[in-house]
C-alpha cells in the first residue's frame, strides 16, 4: 500500500513537472540584441558609444523626457559625474575595471548641445542604478 502511494506520488510529480515544462515560455535562439547608443555632436566631432545592456530600456522607460532638465543643469551634473568617472577610470586597481573602461573627454568650456548632455547625463544615472554606485563630487569620493 505504501509502495502504491509512493508510486502514485512519483507519477503525479512527474506529470506536474512535464506540464509545467510544456507550458513554460520557450527561449528563442534569436535573442534581440540591444543596439548601442551613440552620443554625438557632428559639428564638434564628438562621439561616445554606449554599449551597456539595458541603457536603451532605461532611456525609454525611466529617464525623464527631453526638455525636463535645462541644458545648464545637465552640464553641471555631467561636469561632476565626469570628474568622478575619470578619476576611477585612471585608478583601476581601486575600482571595477569592467565598469570604468574609458576616460571621458568632456570639456566643460565646450557647448556640446542639449542632446549630448541629455544622453550623457542619463547614462550616468543609469550606471549608478545598474552598478549601485554613486558619482558626483570627487572630493567626497576620495575621503571614503
C-alpha positions in Angstrom: 0.0 0.0 0.0 2.9 2.4 0.9 4.6 1.5 -2.4 1.5 2.3 -4.4 1.1 5.6 -2.7 4.8 6.5 -3.4 4.4 5.3 -7.0 1.3 7.4 -7.5 3.1 10.4 -5.9 6.1 10.0 -8.1 3.9 9.7 -11.3 1.9 12.8 -10.2 5.0 14.9 -9.6 6.5 13.7 -12.9 3.3 14.7 -14.8 3.2 18.0 -13.0 6.8 18.7 -13.9 6.1 17.7 -17.5 3.0 20.0 -17.6 5.0 23.0 -16.2 7.8 22.4 -18.7 5.3 22.2 -21.6 3.5 25.4 -20.5 6.6 27.5 -19.8 7.7 30.0 -22.4 10.4 28.8 -24.7 13.6 30.8 -25.1 14.3 31.8 -28.7 17.6 31.2 -30.3 17.2 34.6 -31.8 17.6 36.9 -28.8 17.2 40.5 -29.7 20.5 42.3 -29.4 20.4 45.8 -28.0 21.7 48.4 -30.3 24.5 50.7 -29.0 23.6 54.3 -28.2 25.7 56.9 -29.9 26.1 60.3 -28.2 27.4 62.6 -30.8 27.7 66.2 -31.9 28.9 66.1 -35.5 29.8 69.8 -35.7 32.2 69.3 -32.8 33.4 65.8 -33.9 32.4 64.5 -30.5 31.1 61.0 -30.1 30.6 58.4 -27.3 29.2 55.0 -28.0 27.4 53.3 -25.1 27.1 49.5 -25.4 25.9 48.9 -21.9 22.9 46.5 -22.0 19.8 48.0 -20.6 20.6 51.6 -21.4 18.1 51.8 -24.2 15.4 50.4 -22.0 16.3 52.9 -19.3 16.0 55.8 -21.8 12.6 54.6 -23.0 11.1 53.8 -19.6 12.8 55.5 -16.6 14.7 58.6 -17.9 12.9 61.9 -17.7 11.9 63.1 -21.2 14.0 65.5 -23.2 13.3 69.1 -22.1 12.7 68.1 -18.5 16.1 69.4 -17.4 17.7 72.6 -18.6 21.0 72.3 -20.5 22.7 74.2 -17.7 21.6 71.7 -15.2 22.7 68.8 -17.3 26.1 70.4 -17.9 26.7 70.9 -14.2 25.7 67.4 -13.4 27.9 66.0 -16.2 30.9 68.0 -15.1 30.7 66.4 -11.7 30.0 63.0 -12.9 32.8 63.1 -15.5 35.3 64.2 -12.8 34.4 61.2 -10.6 34.2 58.8 -13.6 37.6 59.8 -14.9 39.2 59.6 -11.5 38.0 56.0 -11.2 39.0 55.1 -14.8 42.5 56.3 -14.1 42.7 54.4 -10.8 41.6 50.9 -11.9 43.3 49.0 -9.1 40.9 50.7 -6.7 37.8 50.5 -8.9 36.0 48.0 -11.1 37.8 47.8 -14.4 34.7 46.3 -16.1 32.7 49.5 -15.4 35.3 52.2 -15.8 36.8 51.1 -19.1 37.4 54.5 -20.7 38.2 58.1 -19.7 35.5 60.5 -20.9 36.9 63.6 -22.7 34.4 66.2 -21.6 35.4 69.8 -21.6 33.0 72.0 -19.6 34.0 75.0 -21.7 32.6 73.5 -24.9 28.9 73.7 -25.7 28.1 70.1 -26.8 24.4 70.9 -27.1 21.4 69.6 -25.4 21.3 66.1 -26.9 24.8 65.1 -25.9 24.4 66.4 -22.4 21.0 64.7 -22.0 22.3 61.3 -23.1 25.5 61.5 -21.2 23.6 62.6 -18.0 21.2 59.7 -18.4 24.0 57.2 -18.9 25.5 58.3 -15.6 22.1 58.0 -13.9 21.6 54.5 -15.5 25.1 53.4 -14.5 24.5 54.5 -10.9 21.4 52.3 -10.7 22.8 49.3 -12.6 26.1 49.2 -10.7 24.9 50.5 -7.4 27.4 53.3 -7.2 27.5 57.0 -6.6 29.0 59.5 -8.9 29.4 63.2 -8.1 31.9 65.4 -6.3 35.3 63.8 -6.4 36.4 65.2 -3.0 33.6 63.2 -1.3 34.7 60.0 -3.1 38.3 60.3 -2.1 37.6 60.8 1.6 35.8 57.4 1.9 
